[in-house]
Amino acid sequence: MKKQSRDERERVDKLNETFLYNMGYEHAQNTCDEVEALLGEYRDIEVPESLNEWFLEHQKQHNKKIKRAIIRKKAVQISKRVAMIILAICIVSAAVTMSVEAFRIRFFNMIIEINERFSTIQIEEKSTIGYIHELPQDWDEFYYPTILPRGYKLKKVFEANNTKYIIFINCQMDELYFVQGPINTDFQMDTENAKVIKVDINGMEGIIIEKEKSNIISWHDNNKSYYIQGNVEKTMLLRIAESLVKK
Amino acid sequence: MITFLLVIHNEKARNKLEEIYIQYHRELFITAYTILKDYHEAQDMVQNAIFKLSNNLEKIIEIKCKKTRSYLVIIVRNLSIDAYNHKKRTAYIPFDEIARNGMADNLNLDEHVLRIEESKEIAKHLADLHQPYADILTLRYYHQLSILEIANALEITENNVSVRINRAKKVLKSILEKVGVEYEETI
């Protein structure tokens, strides 16, 4: 038998397909004619109402499915945009925070603030300013903290070399020092093996010195220098510092 | 039925599937019923076909045409025949047996293509001999469905689709040969 060339084979395949297509076309026509005949023959048969009910239910479910798919698609699109926006904010914030010192200080303060709200809220005492009546009546132009850690009470108050000392104590005998003096007051601070962090206290730059058993916060404004030391968390120290009120 | 039509007609934007259902549900039901002679089973077949169609609507370009009508009827008819065969425990010849007899893809139909104008008669002849063969060839070559699409529509395996197509081609060839002899004899 003679072997067919590739072109010849392709031609035969196409002819076959055309023949089969045409045969299918004719079969489709025949099928429609048969259906017409059946419809005439079975004209008395009623389609069950349950089939229509099923179809309505099916459509309801199908439409729900389509709506869910659309919502899911939109949600994915929105979440992608949100993710991009968050990413952009993170990148800009990181760049600004790392490059501008003032922002950096505020940023870390914010983190400290957040941390404090979640971790130290239990030790915060907001109504401890009752001790104000125990302070010397002849003192004027001085500041006092309106927030103290839970359990601290006024222990001692004195003044030396224009520097005012307010000392608080708790039942574990831990002392908390709040010292305020003239702007040129030189507080001696032991920073050996200590970690020093710059912070912002109501717009003033200050430092926190973290030591093993005691933390210190120190800063100054235009008139005075301030110093708080005690066995309390640095976030609490920051809160105490920010709570100062002038009398 | 009135309630149904009211609901469906109130839809402002009636979708393609609803159009198809309204247009063809009655004849699909009757097609299935004539084979199965059972209301519930006929209903199941229509539901099955509609369910399949809802996931494959892009195949329907025009709703009110013979092509769509035949496509739907062929699907329901074959689903119904299979259900009927299953009920009667009638099995098709396994694929291995067909393979032993040789694949019909190797059969050459080119000798007969010139009788293309006779294809209506040939199609009728094939359908009379074994309607599912005419149906499956129509789905494959007229409706241009892939083997997988046919398998999904008729709920049979892809192997089974290939087997049926090959068997259909073999039967078709034998018809062509027979018609050819008769044709030549009449000249």
Interface residues (C-beta under 8 A of the other chain):
Chain A: V12 L15 N16 E17 T18 F19 L20 Y21 N22 M23 G24 Y25 E26 H27 A28 Q29 N30 T31 C32 V35 L38 L39 Y42 I45 V47 P48 E49 S50 L51 N52 E53 W54 F55 L56 H58 Q59 H62
Chain B: M1 F4 V7 I8 N15 L17 E18 Y21 H25 R26 E27 F29 I30 T31 Y33 T34 Y39 Q43 V46 Q47 I50 F51 S54 K66 K67 R69 S70 Y71 V73 I74 N108 L109 D110 H112 V113 I116 S119 K120 I122 A123 K124 L126 A127 A134 D135 L137 T138 L139 R140 Y141 Y142 H143 L172
